[in-house]
Amino acid sequence: MVVVSDTEQKRESSSVWYFVGATFLFTAAVFVMTMTDGLMIVAGVILALGAVGAIAGAVALRRELQNKQH
């Protein structure tokens, strides 16, 4: 039987939260775009933040999968 500490369990599931955050940012950008045309810069910034969150999630997922193999 393998015992996994609480810290390891929390660390393994962190990539999911990056993807959840990116999803909310992408959705918020769509809502901002539908509100008014003057907020396109704000929508662009929110989309960029969502992309950064998605990339960070991919990096975290890769790290978690590599740690699982070792």
Rosetta blueprint (number, residue, H / E / L):
1 M L
2 V L
3 V L
4 V L
5 S L
6 D H
7 T H
8 E H
9 Q H
10 K H
11 R H
12 E H
13 S L
14 S H
15 S H
16 V H
17 W H
18 Y H
19 F H
20 V H
21 G H
22 A H
23 T H
24 F H
25 L H
26 F H
27 T H
28 A H
29 A H
30 V H
31 F H
32 V H
33 M H
34 T H
35 M H
36 T L
37 D H
38 G H
39 L H
40 M H
41 I H
42 V H
43 A H
44 G H
45 V H
46 I H
47 L H
48 A H
49 L H
50 G H
51 A H
52 V H
53 G H
54 A H
55 I H
56 A H
57 G H
58 A H
59 V H
60 A H
61 L H
62 R H
63 R H
64 E H
65 L H
66 Q H
67 N H
68 K H
69 Q H
70 H L
